[in-house]
């Protein structure tokens, strides 16, 4: 029997829960969840009991000190991603990290003033962070697994299979992607100090990551070298602070945003002259929508990552299904809706964990790794500079 991959989980919230459900679905690679560490030990204990995790800690450093743990899965707030990645890598362990790899969360300013910091200063800080993680990774032979679920969504994986054939004689000319819903209910998401940005960083990072991944794949397929993002222009605004929104009453959209945008769009120019248009917004009612439109010179792909429409439901009175889960962020079940049979599967979470476990067990690179994580962060923060300065921003040569 193969030696099991032993996993340590840091965090005991929403992300930890769906990661743990995904570990249970890993095939052919034996996996053991060896320990979980949570700031609130009681919450960690609840997850440990549910998933049969033998060790529970209130300090993640116990995981780093445990020589039997192979990989640490970081399910922690955004501001902790980079410091914990660096500590984990220096401890000689593989690491799984959600987006964003890093961001600007303040450097001593009062919390309320972080979002007002020059976006150019933020980008410079982020670039320094990326240089640091690149240096540390180069010094330690471990794997960085970037948990961007869009890369693993079945719709995107099928698109990749088709694109593999189409780019032999054609080219991806434009990629459009969007993730939008009615707004996060996490108070942390409303403050730059904790979220590291607004809709662009929180939602737009998903289609940006998928778009960059597809163009990288196309370039490697054709020439052995990736097609990279070289220029960014962007716009963004908190739509709940506009005169139009102030004039309406009783909107079900989330409000109370402090210093982050609720709508953002970024245009990316790639090194082959093609374009990507990516949007993230908190102004969409009816449940979360995650979509892509991939326009090639010889084909077109339209992807409905969420919602899927293989199950349709209509009701005038939704009372009988009040306690039935349909889709993320769906405000009402009245009228026509599309209940997802397995939302986590269609969003790619089990496939993501499967790839990471295979990469570690078989000593290969994960499909979604460090270079993609770094590019997404730079595109997002270059987008914020573009919003503030009102011009296109040239990206760093890679």
Residue pairs with C-beta under 8 A, 6 or more apart in sequence:
1 30
2 29
2 30
2 361
3 30
3 361
4 30
4 31
4 32
5 29
5 30
5 31
5 32
5 70
5 71
5 357
5 360
5 361
6 32
6 34
6 68
6 69
6 70
6 71
7 23
7 31
7 32
7 33
7 34
7 69
7 70
7 71
7 72
7 73
8 33
8 34
8 35
8 36
8 37
8 63
8 66
8 69
8 71
8 72
8 73
8 93
9 16
9 19
9 20
9 33
9 35
9 36
9 37
9 47
9 53
9 72
9 73
9 75
10 36
10 37
10 38
10 60
10 63
10 72
10 73
10 74
10 75
10 76
10 84
11 37
11 38
11 74
11 75
11 76
12 36
12 38
12 39
12 40
12 43
12 44
12 46
12 47
12 75
13 43
13 75
15 75
15 98
16 36
16 38
16 47
16 73
16 75
17 47
18 344
18 349
19 73
19 75
19 96
19 349
19 353
20 33
20 47
20 50
20 51
21 344
21 349
21 350
22 344
22 349
22 350
22 352
22 353
22 354
23 31
23 33
23 353
23 357
24 51
25 350
25 353
25 354
26 350
26 353
26 354
26 357
27 354
29 354
29 357
29 358
29 361
31 357
33 51
33 52
33 53
34 53
34 54
34 55
34 66
34 68
34 69
35 53
35 54
35 55
35 56
35 57
35 62
35 63
35 66
35 69
36 44
36 47
36 48
36 53
36 55
36 56
36 57
37 44
37 56
37 57
37 58
37 59
37 60
37 62
37 63
38 44
38 47
38 56
38 57
38 58
39 58
40 58
41 56
41 57
41 58
44 56
44 57
44 58
45 56
47 53
48 54
48 55
48 56
55 62
57 63
60 72
60 84
61 87
63 69
63 72
64 72
64 87
64 88
64 91
64 93
65 91
69 93
70 93
70 94
70 360
71 93
71 94
71 95
71 96
71 143
71 145
71 356
71 360
72 84
72 88
72 93
72 94
72 95
72 96
73 95
73 96
74 80
74 81
74 84
74 85
74 88
74 95
74 96
74 97
74 98
75 98
76 84
77 188
77 194
78 100
78 103
78 105
78 194
78 195
78 196
79 103
79 105
79 193
79 194
79 196
81 97
81 98
81 100
81 101
81 102
81 103
82 101
82 102
82 129
82 133
85 95
85 97
85 101
85 133
85 144
86 132
86 133
86 136
88 95
89 95
89 133
89 136
89 137
89 140
89 142
89 144
90 136
90 140
92 140
92 142
93 142
94 142
94 143
94 144
94 145
94 360
95 142
95 143
95 144
95 145
96 145
96 147
96 356
97 144
97 145
97 146
97 147
97 373
98 147
99 146
99 147
99 148
99 205
99 206
99 209
99 373
99 376
100 196
100 201
100 205
100 373
100 376
100 377
100 380
101 129
101 130
101 133
101 146
101 370
101 373
101 374
101 376
101 377
102 126
102 129
102 130
102 133
102 377
103 122
103 126
103 196
103 197
103 201
103 377
103 380
103 381
104 114
104 117
104 121
104 122
104 125
104 126
104 192
104 196
104 197
104 381
105 114
105 192
105 193
105 194
105 196
106 114
106 117
106 192
106 193
107 125
109 117
111 191
111 193
112 193
112 258
112 259
114 191
114 192
114 193
114 259
115 191
115 192
115 193
115 258
115 259
115 260
116 259
118 388
119 381
119 384
119 385
119 387
119 388
119 389
120 385
120 388
120 389
122 381
122 384
122 385
123 378
123 381
123 382
123 384
123 385
126 377
126 378
126 381
127 378
127 396
130 374
130 377
130 378
133 370
133 374
134 370
134 374
137 144
137 370
143 359
143 360
143 365
143 366
143 369
144 366
144 369
144 370
144 373
145 355
145 356
145 359
145 360
145 366
145 368
145 369
146 209
146 366
146 368
146 369
146 370
146 372
146 373
147 352
147 356
147 368
148 205
148 206
148 209
148 210
148 213
148 352
148 368
148 372
148 373
148 376
149 206
149 347
149 348
149 349
149 352
150 156
150 206
150 207
150 209
150 210
150 290
150 305
150 348
151 209
151 210
151 213
151 348
151 352
151 367
151 368
151 372
152 348
152 349
152 351
152 352
152 355
152 367
152 368
153 290
153 303
153 305
153 346
153 347
153 348
153 351
154 345
154 346
154 348
154 351
155 292
155 303
155 304
155 305
155 346
156 210
156 292
156 303
156 305
156 348
157 348
157 351
159 214
159 292
159 294
159 301
159 303
160 214
160 217
162 299
162 301
163 172
163 214
163 217
163 218
163 294
163 296
163 301
164 217
164 221
166 296
166 298
166 299
167 218
167 221
167 222
167 296
168 221
169 298
170 296
170 297
170 298
170 299
171 218
171 272
171 274
171 296
171 297
172 214
172 215
172 218
172 274
172 294
172 295
172 296
173 274
173 275
173 295
173 296
173 297
174 274
174 275
174 276
174 277
174 293
174 294
174 295
175 210
175 211
175 214
175 215
175 275
175 276
175 277
175 278
175 292
175 293
175 294
175 295
176 207
176 276
176 277
176 278
176 292
176 293
176 294
176 295
177 206
177 207
177 208
177 210
177 211
177 276
177 277
177 278
177 279
177 291
177 292
177 293
178 207
178 278
178 279
178 280
178 281
178 289
178 290
178 291
179 203
179 204
179 206
179 207
179 279
179 280
179 288
179 289
179 290
180 199
180 203
180 279
180 280
180 281
180 282
180 283
180 284
180 288
180 289
181 203
181 282
181 284
181 287
181 288
181 289
181 328
181 329
182 252
182 253
182 254
182 282
182 283
182 284
182 285
182 329
182 331
183 253
183 254
183 255
183 262
183 282
184 190
184 202
184 254
184 282
185 254
187 256
188 194
188 195
189 195
189 202
189 260
190 256
190 257
190 258
190 260
191 258
191 259
191 260
192 198
192 258
192 259
192 260
195 201
195 202
195 260
197 260
197 261
197 380
197 381
197 384
198 236
198 238
198 257
198 260
198 261
198 262
198 264
199 236
199 260
199 261
199 262
199 263
199 264
199 280
199 281
199 282
200 234
200 236
200 261
200 264
200 266
200 280
200 380
200 383
200 384
201 380
202 280
203 280
203 281
203 282
204 264
204 265
204 266
204 278
204 279
204 280
204 380
204 383
205 280
205 376
205 380
206 280
206 290
207 278
207 279
207 280
207 290
207 292
208 266
208 268
208 276
208 278
208 376
208 379
208 380
209 368
209 372
209 376
210 292
211 268
211 276
211 278
211 292
212 229
212 268
212 276
212 372
212 375
212 376
212 379
213 368
213 372
214 294
215 226
215 227
215 228
215 229
215 270
215 272
215 274
215 276
216 226
216 227
216 228
216 371
216 372
218 227
219 225
219 226
219 227
219 228
219 271
219 272
220 226
227 270
227 271
227 272
227 274
228 270
228 271
228 375
228 395
228 398
229 268
229 269
229 270
229 271
229 276
229 375
229 379
229 395
230 269
230 270
230 271
230 394
230 395
231 268
231 269
231 392
231 393
231 394
231 395
232 266
232 267
232 268
232 269
232 379
232 382
232 383
232 386
232 392
232 393
232 395
233 266
233 267
233 383
233 386
233 391
233 392
233 393
234 264
234 265
234 266
234 267
234 382
234 383
234 384
234 386
234 387
235 264
235 265
235 386
235 387
236 261
236 263
236 264
236 265
236 383
236 384
236 387
237 261
237 262
237 263
237 264
238 257
238 260
238 261
238 262
238 263
239 245
239 262
239 263
239 281
239 282
239 283
240 253
240 254
240 255
240 257
240 262
241 257
245 251
252 285
252 331
253 282
253 283
253 285
254 282
257 282
261 387
262 281
262 282
262 283
263 279
263 280
263 281
263 282
263 283
264 279
264 280
264 281
264 383
264 387
265 277
265 278
265 279
266 277
266 278
266 279
266 379
266 380
266 383
266 386
267 275
267 276
267 277
268 275
268 276
268 277
268 278
268 379
269 275
270 276
285 331
286 330
286 331
286 337
287 307
287 326
287 327
287 328
287 329
287 330
287 331
287 337
288 306
288 307
288 327
288 328
288 329
288 330
289 306
289 307
290 304
290 305
290 306
290 347
291 302
291 303
291 304
291 305
292 301
292 302
292 303
292 305
293 300
293 301
293 302
293 303
294 300
294 301
294 302
294 303
305 346
305 347
305 348
306 327
306 328
306 340
306 343
306 346
306 347
307 327
307 338
307 340
308 338
308 340
308 341
308 346
309 338
310 341
311 338
311 339
311 340
311 341
312 336
312 337
312 338
313 321
313 326
313 333
313 336
313 337
313 338
313 339
314 335
314 336
314 337
315 321
315 333
315 334
315 335
316 334
317 334
318 332
318 333
318 334
321 333
322 333
324 333
324 339
325 339
325 343
326 333
326 337
326 338
326 339
326 340
327 337
327 338
327 339
327 340
327 343
328 343
330 337
340 346
344 350
345 351
352 368
355 366
355 367
355 368
356 366
358 364
359 365
359 366
359 367
371 398
375 398
378 395
378 396
379 395
382 393
382 395
383 393
385 393
386 392
386 393
